[in-house]
Amino acid sequence: MPGIFRLWHVKGVSDAIWSTLIDPNRRAMLDLLRERPRTVGELVDELDLTQPTTSKHLRVLRDSGFVRVHKDAQRRVYAIDPAPLAALDAWLAPYRLLWNDRLDALGHHLDTTKEP
């Protein structure tokens, strides 16, 4: 398991996941890669970043497990890896339940309240 940040297997969400996602450029890259795999050049064009900056962010995403890369001739193609996102989703699940319960209670209140 290469990369010092591959820590999503521990209970909860590691600080590495949060520190990876804190950068808006990396979140924008994940948004684009969610649609389909892309080359570095495509990400450079879409995000209006320099190639070195894009590569730096991709290296962080790769080292933390958010993306995987494969070579296609002379190009590197990056694709999203959902594993760290699944860990984040699992961590957020109880918080979603709080909102769902509150929204259900509000809906019930509105359904049972008579209009003036």
N, C-alpha and C positions, 0 to 999 in steps of 0.2 A: 504494500500500500504506500506508494510514493507521496511525498508532500507532507510537510510538518503540520499542516492544518487539517488533515483528514480526521476530525474528532467527532463527527456527528453520531458515531456509534455509542458514545457515552450517553447516559441518561440526561435528558434535557438538551438544550442547545448550547453549543460551545461559544465562547467569546470570539473564536475565529470566524464563525458564521456571521455574527453581528458585525465584526470589523470589516468583513468582506462586503456586506450589504450596505454599510454606511455611506459608501461613495456613490454619488448619483450617476457617474459614468458607468460604473459596473452594473448598477440596476438597469440602466438603459440598455446595456449590452445583453443582459438576461432577457429583457423585454423583446429585443430583436431576435435573439436565439430561440425564444419560445415559439416564434412563428416558423422558423426553419433554420437548419445549419447555415453558417456563413463563413466566408473567408475573412482574413484580416483586412484585406482591401475593401471588401463590402462594408465592414464595420467602420473603417476609416471614413468612407464616403457617407455613410448614413449618419454618423455621429459628429462629423466635422472635427475629428481629432487627428493629431499627427500619428503616423505609423508607430513611432517609438512609444508614445503614450498609450495607444491602443494595445500594443503588445505587452506593455507593463501591466495594464489592467487584466488582460487575458491570462497572464501568468499567475496573478493573484487568484483569479477565478478558477484556474486549472489546479493550482496548488491546494486550494480549499475544497476542491471536489465539485464545484458548480458546473464546470464544463469539461468536456473531453475533446481531444483533438486527434485527427487522423490526417495523414498526408495523402494528397491527391495530386500526383505528378510533382510539380514544383510548389504547389500551394498547400497551406495548412487550413483545414476546414474544422471549425469549432461547432460543437453541438452542446446543448444543455444536458446536464445530468441531474435528474430529479431527486437523487438521494438526500442531499442537504436540505432541499426544499421540503421533502417529506418529514424530516426531523423538525423543521420549523413549523410545519403544519400541525404536527402532533403536539408540539408545545403550545401552540395557539388554540387548540381544540377546546380546552376548558374555558377559555375566555370567550370563545364564540358561543358556548352554551350559556354563559351569563347574559349575553346580549339576546340570544334566542328566547330565554326564559322571560326576560324583561319585555321583549317585544310581544311575546304571547300574552303576558299579563296585561299589557296595554291594549292589545287587540280585544281581549276578553272584556276589559273595562269599557272600551268604546262600544262593543256589541251590546252590553247590558245597561248602558247608561241611556236614559230616555232623553230625547231631544226636547228643548224648552218649548 
